[in-house]
Amino acid sequence: MADLQDLAKKKEQLAEIEGQIEAKEQDFARSMTALREQRESLRREYADALRQELASVGGADGAGRATGSQQRASRGSAPKPDPAAILAAIEKAQTPISVERIRELAGVPKGVSSNSMSTALKALVDGGQVVREGQRRGTRYRIA
């Protein structure tokens, strides 16, 4: 008989612990959701601030004085990718994406060379706005 009482007590303790675990898991899930929402909000604010900065130096709308590399590029007729559109495309993806996918999301014309895309992405990476992951065909980009 003592064994049955002992089993009932252990079953009760087990149910209590399982209830505590479930409550803590729910608290954890709520905390993670709140942190993810905060992260996404900050990413959007950061990307907006980057777009404004690009626009203020002439990167997004062509305003402002051209730098030496922009002056040299204006002599040629080859189209150049828009850094603000690239940044917006990377932000929109929310996960690291390839150059091809960036082209699609940013609406970069087929006439823009791979070298021009690489140069634009390198400038964003060097500026700390974008992070490059991987190498060669496995290279992916994400918002810093």
Residue frames as a rotation matrix with the C-alpha (Angstrom) as fourth column:
MET 1
0.563 0.826 0.000 0.00
0.826 -0.563 0.000 0.00
0.000 0.000 -1.000 0.00
ALA 2
0.347 -0.521 -0.780 2.83
0.219 -0.764 0.607 2.37
-0.912 -0.381 -0.151 0.74
ASP 3
-0.657 -0.626 0.419 4.04
0.514 0.034 0.857 1.93
-0.551 0.779 0.299 -2.81
LEU 4
-0.049 0.730 0.682 0.73
0.962 -0.150 0.229 3.16
0.270 0.667 -0.694 -4.26
GLN 5
0.810 0.303 -0.502 0.78
0.482 -0.831 0.276 6.28
-0.333 -0.466 -0.820 -2.07
ASP 6
-0.068 -0.937 -0.343 4.39
0.203 -0.349 0.915 6.89
-0.977 -0.007 0.214 -3.06
LEU 7
-0.607 -0.094 0.789 3.49
0.777 0.138 0.614 6.52
-0.167 0.986 -0.011 -6.75
ALA 8
0.449 0.853 0.265 0.57
0.872 -0.483 0.077 8.92
0.194 0.197 -0.961 -6.41
LYS 9
0.641 -0.290 -0.711 2.82
0.259 -0.790 0.556 11.49
-0.722 -0.540 -0.432 -4.71
LYS 10
-0.472 -0.877 0.088 5.47
0.320 -0.078 0.944 11.16
-0.821 0.474 0.318 -7.43
LYS 11
-0.294 0.462 0.837 2.80
0.949 0.039 0.312 11.50
0.112 0.886 -0.450 -10.12
GLU 12
0.766 0.598 -0.236 1.54
0.636 -0.760 0.136 14.67
-0.098 -0.255 -0.962 -8.45
GLN 13
0.254 -0.777 -0.576 5.08
0.112 -0.568 0.815 16.09
-0.961 -0.271 -0.057 -8.24
LEU 14
-0.613 -0.467 0.638 5.70
0.624 0.209 0.753 15.22
-0.485 0.859 0.164 -11.87
ALA 15
0.191 0.779 0.597 2.50
0.954 -0.291 0.074 17.01
0.232 0.556 -0.799 -12.96
GLU 16
0.803 0.070 -0.592 3.50
0.346 -0.863 0.367 20.07
-0.485 -0.500 -0.718 -10.93
ILE 17
-0.188 -0.959 -0.212 6.97
0.150 -0.241 0.959 20.18
-0.971 0.148 0.189 -12.50
GLU 18
-0.500 0.071 0.863 5.55
0.856 0.195 0.479 19.71
-0.135 0.978 -0.158 -15.98
GLY 19
0.627 0.773 0.097 3.20
0.777 -0.629 -0.003 22.64
0.059 0.077 -0.995 -15.32
GLN 20
0.541 -0.517 -0.663 6.13
0.091 -0.747 0.658 24.80
-0.836 -0.417 -0.357 -14.22
ILE 21
-0.538 -0.755 0.375 8.10
0.431 0.137 0.892 23.82
-0.725 0.641 0.252 -17.33
GLU 22
-0.102 0.591 0.800 5.17
0.988 -0.033 0.150 24.69
0.115 0.806 -0.580 -19.58
ALA 23
0.842 0.412 -0.349 4.71
0.481 -0.866 0.138 28.08
-0.245 -0.284 -0.927 -17.89
LYS 24
0.154 -0.874 -0.461 8.42
0.008 -0.466 0.885 28.89
-0.988 -0.140 -0.065 -18.26
GLU 25
-0.565 -0.307 0.766 8.38
0.713 0.287 0.640 27.80
-0.416 0.907 0.056 -21.92
GLN 26
0.385 0.787 0.482 5.46
0.907 -0.420 -0.040 30.14
0.171 0.452 -0.875 -22.56
ASP 27
0.771 -0.197 -0.605 7.27
0.149 -0.869 0.472 33.01
-0.619 -0.454 -0.641 -20.80
PHE 28
-0.291 -0.953 0.083 10.36
0.225 0.016 0.974 32.28
-0.930 0.302 0.210 -22.86
ALA 29
-0.307 0.253 0.917 8.37
0.948 0.166 0.271 32.22
-0.084 0.953 -0.291 -26.11
ARG 30
0.787 0.617 0.003 6.78
0.617 -0.786 -0.025 35.59
-0.013 0.021 -1.000 -25.24
SER 31
0.457 -0.708 -0.539 10.20
-0.001 -0.606 0.796 37.05
-0.890 -0.363 -0.277 -24.43
MET 32
-0.518 -0.667 0.535 11.64
0.509 0.263 0.820 35.79
-0.688 0.697 0.204 -27.72
THR 33
0.141 0.659 0.738 8.71
0.984 -0.176 -0.031 37.22
0.109 0.731 -0.674 -29.67
ALA 34
0.902 0.185 -0.389 9.18
0.285 -0.933 0.218 40.61
-0.323 -0.308 -0.895 -28.01
LEU 35
0.045 -0.970 -0.240 12.91
0.016 -0.240 0.971 40.56
-0.999 -0.047 0.005 -28.74
ARG 36
-0.453 -0.165 0.876 12.32
0.814 0.323 0.482 39.61
-0.363 0.932 -0.012 -32.39
GLU 37
0.568 0.732 0.376 9.82
0.813 -0.570 -0.118 42.45
0.128 0.373 -0.919 -32.78
GLN 38
0.745 -0.376 -0.551 12.28
0.018 -0.814 0.580 44.88
-0.667 -0.442 -0.600 -31.19
ARG 39
-0.310 -0.907 0.284 15.06
0.316 0.184 0.931 43.64
-0.897 0.378 0.230 -33.51
GLU 40
-0.184 0.302 0.935 12.90
0.982 0.087 0.165 44.07
-0.031 0.949 -0.313 -36.61
SER 41
0.857 0.505 -0.103 11.85
0.510 -0.860 0.026 47.55
-0.075 -0.075 -0.994 -35.52
LEU 42
0.411 -0.793 -0.450 15.47
-0.097 -0.529 0.843 48.55
-0.906 -0.303 -0.295 -34.99
ARG 43
-0.430 -0.547 0.718 16.47
0.642 0.374 0.669 47.06
-0.635 0.749 0.190 -38.35
ARG 44
0.314 0.630 0.710 13.78
0.937 -0.328 -0.122 49.12
0.156 0.703 -0.693 -40.08
GLU 45
0.925 0.003 -0.381 14.87
0.142 -0.931 0.336 52.28
-0.354 -0.365 -0.861 -38.25
TYR 46
0.027 -0.999 -0.035 18.50
0.083 -0.032 0.996 51.59
-0.996 -0.029 0.082 -39.10
ALA 47
-0.352 -0.111 0.929 17.73
0.881 0.296 0.369 50.95
-0.316 0.949 -0.007 -42.77
ASP 48
0.700 0.647 0.301 15.63
0.704 -0.695 -0.143 54.15
0.117 0.312 -0.943 -42.95
ALA 49
0.715 -0.508 -0.480 18.49
-0.076 -0.739 0.669 56.12
-0.695 -0.442 -0.567 -41.41
LEU 50
-0.315 -0.851 0.421 20.90
0.384 0.291 0.876 54.58
-0.868 0.438 0.235 -43.93
ARG 51
0.043 0.415 0.909 18.60
0.999 -0.021 -0.038 55.51
0.004 0.909 -0.416 -46.81
GLN 52
0.941 0.307 -0.141 18.40
0.320 -0.943 0.085 59.08
-0.107 -0.126 -0.986 -45.54
GLU 53
0.301 -0.915 -0.268 22.18
-0.072 -0.302 0.950 59.23
-0.951 -0.267 -0.157 -45.23
LEU 54
-0.391 -0.405 0.827 22.60
0.738 0.399 0.544 57.88
-0.551 0.822 0.142 -48.76
ALA 55
0.458 0.654 0.602 20.11
0.875 -0.453 -0.173 60.42
0.159 0.606 -0.779 -50.06
SER 56
0.889 -0.099 -0.447 21.90
0.108 -0.903 0.415 63.26
-0.445 -0.417 -0.793 -48.27
VAL 57
-0.099 -0.983 -0.155 25.20
-0.169 -0.137 0.976 62.39
-0.981 0.123 -0.153 -49.98
GLY 58
-0.042 0.163 -0.986 23.57
-0.943 -0.333 -0.015 61.89
-0.330 0.929 0.168 -53.36
GLY 59
-0.893 -0.381 0.238 23.49
-0.310 0.906 0.288 58.09
-0.326 0.183 -0.928 -53.42
ALA 60
-0.453 0.789 0.415 19.74
0.523 0.612 -0.593 57.64
-0.722 -0.052 -0.690 -53.69
ASP 61
0.581 0.813 0.043 18.45
0.540 -0.346 -0.767 60.53
-0.609 0.469 -0.640 -55.77
GLY 62
0.194 -0.596 0.779 21.54
0.934 -0.131 -0.333 61.88
0.301 0.792 0.531 -57.50
ALA 63
0.914 0.135 0.383 21.51
0.038 -0.968 0.250 65.08
0.405 -0.214 -0.889 -55.43
GLY 64
0.723 -0.688 -0.057 24.72
-0.036 -0.120 0.992 66.47
-0.690 -0.715 -0.112 -54.08
ARG 65
0.349 -0.701 -0.622 28.14
-0.926 -0.361 -0.113 66.69
-0.145 0.615 -0.775 -55.60
ALA 66
0.941 -0.026 -0.338 29.51
-0.098 0.933 -0.346 63.63
0.325 0.359 0.875 -57.35
THR 67
0.540 -0.809 0.234 32.62
-0.216 0.136 0.967 61.98
-0.814 -0.572 -0.101 -55.96
GLY 68
-0.290 -0.769 -0.569 35.60
-0.812 -0.117 0.572 61.17
-0.507 0.628 -0.591 -58.15
SER 69
-0.868 -0.032 0.496 34.40
0.139 0.943 0.303 57.66
-0.478 0.332 -0.813 -58.91
GLN 70
0.157 0.981 0.117 30.91
0.564 0.008 -0.825 58.96
-0.810 0.196 -0.552 -59.75
GLN 71
0.374 -0.087 -0.923 32.41
-0.560 -0.815 -0.150 61.58
-0.739 0.573 -0.353 -62.05
ARG 72
-0.717 -0.677 -0.165 34.44
-0.567 0.429 0.703 58.93
-0.405 0.598 -0.692 -63.86
ALA 73
-0.617 0.537 0.575 31.38
0.494 0.833 -0.249 56.71
-0.613 0.130 -0.779 -64.15
SER 74
0.321 0.825 -0.465 29.34
0.088 -0.515 -0.853 59.49
-0.943 0.232 -0.238 -65.70
ARG 75
-0.327 -0.505 -0.799 31.64
-0.770 -0.349 0.535 59.50
-0.549 0.790 -0.274 -68.75
GLY 76
-0.999 -0.027 0.044 30.49
-0.001 0.861 0.509 55.99
-0.051 0.509 -0.860 -69.68
SER 77
-0.395 0.913 -0.104 27.01
-0.773 -0.269 0.575 55.05
0.497 0.307 0.812 -70.72
ALA 78
-0.524 0.174 -0.834 26.75
0.278 0.960 0.026 51.90
0.805 -0.218 -0.551 -68.59
PRO 79
0.432 0.750 0.501 23.97
-0.343 -0.377 0.860 52.06
0.834 -0.544 0.094 -65.98
LYS 80
-0.750 -0.658 0.068 24.93
-0.248 0.184 -0.951 51.85
0.613 -0.731 -0.301 -62.30
PRO 81
-0.143 0.718 -0.681 22.96
0.712 0.553 0.434 50.16
0.688 -0.423 -0.590 -59.52
ASP 82
0.176 0.327 0.929 21.16
-0.385 -0.845 0.370 52.32
0.906 -0.423 -0.023 -56.96
PRO 83
-0.789 -0.575 -0.217 22.70
-0.035 0.395 -0.918 51.75
0.613 -0.717 -0.332 -53.47
ALA 84
-0.618 0.627 0.474 19.45
-0.750 -0.289 -0.595 52.70
-0.236 -0.723 0.649 -51.72
ALA 85
0.395 0.774 -0.496 17.49
-0.877 0.479 0.049 50.17
0.276 0.415 0.867 -53.80
ILE 86
-0.143 -0.540 -0.829 20.10
-0.134 0.841 -0.525 47.50
0.981 0.036 -0.193 -53.04
LEU 87
-0.939 -0.224 0.262 19.89
-0.257 -0.051 -0.965 48.29
0.230 -0.973 -0.009 -49.32
ALA 88
-0.197 0.955 0.223 16.08
-0.954 -0.134 -0.268 48.17
-0.226 -0.265 0.937 -49.41
ALA 89
0.356 0.294 -0.887 16.17
-0.632 0.775 0.003 44.82
0.688 0.560 0.462 -51.24
ILE 90
-0.554 -0.636 -0.537 18.50
0.016 0.637 -0.770 43.29
0.832 -0.436 -0.343 -48.66
GLU 91
-0.859 0.293 0.420 16.33
-0.495 -0.267 -0.827 44.60
-0.130 -0.918 0.374 -45.83
LYS 92
0.061 0.964 -0.258 13.18
-0.994 0.081 0.067 43.31
0.085 0.252 0.964 -47.51
ALA 93
0.002 -0.120 -0.993 14.59
-0.360 0.926 -0.113 39.78
0.933 0.357 -0.041 -47.71
GLN 94
0.590 0.216 0.778 15.16
-0.784 -0.077 0.616 39.61
0.194 -0.973 0.124 -43.91
THR 95
0.731 -0.486 0.480 17.57
0.175 0.813 0.556 36.71
-0.660 -0.322 0.679 -44.46
PRO 96
-0.270 -0.894 -0.357 20.96
-0.296 -0.275 0.915 36.65
-0.916 0.353 -0.190 -46.21
ILE 97
0.755 0.601 0.264 20.42
0.111 0.280 -0.954 36.73
-0.646 0.749 0.145 -49.99
SER 98
-0.056 -0.767 0.639 22.44
0.834 0.316 0.453 36.27
-0.550 0.558 0.622 -53.17
VAL 99
-0.750 -0.299 -0.590 23.42
-0.052 -0.863 0.503 38.93
-0.660 0.408 0.632 -55.68
GLU 100
-0.880 0.451 0.146 20.93
0.268 0.218 0.939 37.50
0.392 0.865 -0.313 -58.17
ARG 101
-0.044 0.901 -0.431 18.10
0.979 0.125 0.159 37.85
0.197 -0.415 -0.888 -55.66
ILE 102
-0.256 -0.127 -0.958 19.23
0.474 -0.881 -0.010 41.38
-0.843 -0.457 0.285 -54.79
ARG 103
-0.989 -0.130 -0.070 19.05
-0.008 -0.429 0.903 42.23
-0.147 0.894 0.423 -58.51
GLU 104
-0.510 0.859 0.037 15.47
0.627 0.342 0.700 40.93
0.588 0.380 -0.714 -58.66
LEU 105
0.152 0.624 -0.766 14.24
0.981 -0.187 0.042 42.67
-0.117 -0.758 -0.641 -55.51
ALA 106
-0.259 -0.341 -0.904 16.02
0.339 -0.908 0.246 45.96
-0.905 -0.242 0.350 -56.27
GLY 107
0.776 0.603 0.186 14.85
0.348 -0.162 -0.924 45.99
-0.527 0.781 -0.335 -59.88
VAL 108
-0.068 -0.887 -0.457 18.39
-0.315 -0.415 0.854 46.35
-0.947 0.202 -0.251 -61.19
PRO 109
0.709 0.385 -0.591 18.32
-0.646 0.021 -0.763 46.38
-0.281 0.923 0.264 -65.03
LYS 110
0.837 -0.369 0.403 20.06
0.439 0.893 -0.094 43.63
-0.326 0.256 0.910 -67.00
GLY 111
0.692 -0.561 0.453 22.40
0.210 -0.444 -0.871 46.30
0.690 0.698 -0.189 -68.40
VAL 112
0.599 -0.502 0.624 24.09
-0.798 -0.437 0.415 46.72
0.064 -0.746 -0.662 -65.01
SER 113
0.118 -0.662 -0.741 27.27
-0.399 0.651 -0.645 44.65
0.909 0.372 -0.187 -65.04
SER 114
0.686 0.024 -0.727 28.30
0.521 0.682 0.514 42.16
0.508 -0.731 0.456 -62.37
ASN 115
-0.409 -0.906 -0.112 31.32
0.792 -0.291 -0.537 44.37
0.454 -0.308 0.836 -61.67
SER 116
-0.497 0.305 0.812 29.03
-0.280 -0.943 0.183 47.35
0.821 -0.137 0.554 -61.00
MET 117
0.656 0.746 -0.117 26.93
-0.188 0.311 0.932 45.24
0.731 -0.589 0.344 -58.63
SER 118
0.360 -0.611 -0.705 30.06
0.829 0.557 -0.059 44.00
0.428 -0.563 0.707 -56.86
THR 119
-0.654 -0.633 0.415 31.37
0.425 -0.761 -0.490 47.55
0.626 -0.144 0.766 -56.51
ALA 120
-0.089 0.720 0.688 28.07
-0.503 -0.629 0.593 48.81
0.860 -0.293 0.418 -55.08
LEU 121
0.809 0.396 -0.435 27.83
0.102 0.634 0.767 45.90
0.579 -0.664 0.472 -52.64
LYS 122
-0.015 -0.903 -0.429 31.47
0.871 0.199 -0.449 46.31
0.490 -0.381 0.784 -51.60
ALA 123
-0.608 -0.157 0.778 30.84
-0.051 -0.970 -0.236 49.99
0.792 -0.183 0.582 -50.83
LEU 124
0.408 0.835 0.369 27.86
-0.544 -0.102 0.833 49.03
0.733 -0.540 0.413 -48.62
VAL 125
0.700 -0.250 -0.669 29.95
0.547 0.789 0.278 46.35
0.459 -0.561 0.689 -46.88
ASP 126
-0.373 -0.926 0.049 32.88
0.726 -0.325 -0.606 48.75
0.578 -0.191 0.794 -46.39
GLY 127
-0.442 0.301 0.845 30.47
-0.354 -0.924 0.144 51.37
0.824 -0.236 0.515 -45.05
GLY 128
-0.995 -0.016 0.103 29.22
-0.101 0.403 -0.910 48.90
-0.027 -0.915 -0.403 -42.42
GLN 129
-0.302 0.952 -0.050 25.63
-0.931 -0.306 -0.196 48.90
-0.202 -0.013 0.979 -43.69
VAL 130
0.738 0.488 -0.466 25.73
-0.614 0.772 -0.164 45.36
0.280 0.407 0.870 -45.09
VAL 131
0.024 -0.698 0.715 27.47
-0.686 0.509 0.520 42.15
-0.728 -0.503 -0.466 -44.02
ARG 132
0.197 -0.065 -0.978 28.91
-0.866 0.456 -0.204 39.71
0.460 0.887 0.033 -46.55
GLU 133
0.203 -0.087 0.975 28.74
-0.628 0.753 0.198 36.00
-0.751 -0.653 0.098 -45.74
GLY 134
0.638 0.032 0.770 30.35
0.330 0.891 -0.311 33.19
-0.696 0.452 0.558 -47.71
GLN 135
-0.368 -0.830 -0.419 32.51
-0.287 -0.327 0.900 33.13
-0.885 0.451 -0.118 -50.82
ARG 136
-0.987 -0.153 -0.058 32.12
-0.088 0.198 0.976 33.00
-0.138 0.968 -0.209 -54.57
ARG 137
-0.561 0.820 -0.115 28.75
-0.106 0.066 0.992 31.60
0.821 0.569 0.049 -55.68
GLY 138
-0.076 0.513 -0.855 27.80
0.849 0.483 0.214 30.98
0.522 -0.710 -0.472 -52.06
THR 139
-0.942 -0.334 -0.034 28.11
0.308 -0.817 -0.488 34.67
0.135 -0.470 0.872 -51.12
ARG 140
0.147 0.989 -0.026 25.08
0.861 -0.116 0.495 36.11
0.487 -0.095 -0.868 -49.36
TYR 141
-0.786 -0.342 0.515 24.40
0.126 -0.904 -0.409 39.62
0.605 -0.257 0.753 -48.04
ARG 142
0.171 0.830 -0.531 22.38
0.904 0.082 0.420 40.81
0.392 -0.552 -0.736 -45.05
ILE 143
0.581 0.099 0.808 21.73
-0.128 -0.969 0.211 44.08
0.804 -0.226 -0.551 -43.21
ALA 144
-0.496 -0.848 -0.187 24.42
0.148 0.130 -0.980 44.75
0.855 -0.514 0.061 -40.60
